[in-house]
Amino acid sequence: MSNDDKLVDFAAERDKRIHDLNDKRLNEMRQAFEQVLPLGKAKKKSKNKPKKR
């Protein structure tokens, strides 16, 4: 009697865990860079072409 719903795919679980660790590291680096070089709010660029006269 095997219960397929209780089986765990260890490779998939490991990939998720590694992905979470990489995201955590990326967020830490992003915060460190923002402290050193704070990013101002991006200015909106107008996409309209200048009118010809």
C-alpha positions, 0 to 999 in steps of 0.5 A, spaced: 500 500 500 503 506 497 500 513 498 502 517 492 499 523 495 505 523 500 511 522 496 515 528 496 520 530 490 526 531 493 529 534 487 523 539 486 524 541 494 531 542 493 530 547 487 525 551 491 529 551 497 535 554 493 531 558 489 528 561 495 536 562 498 538 566 492 532 570 492 534 572 499 541 573 497 539 578 491 534 582 496 540 583 501 544 585 496 539 590 493 538 593 500 545 594 501 546 597 494 540 602 495 543 604 502 549 606 498 546 609 492 539 611 493 535 610 487 530 616 486 523 615 483 524 614 476 522 620 472 516 619 467 519 620 460 514 623 455 513 618 449 510 623 445 514 626 439 515 634 439 510 637 434 512 639 427 510 647 426 
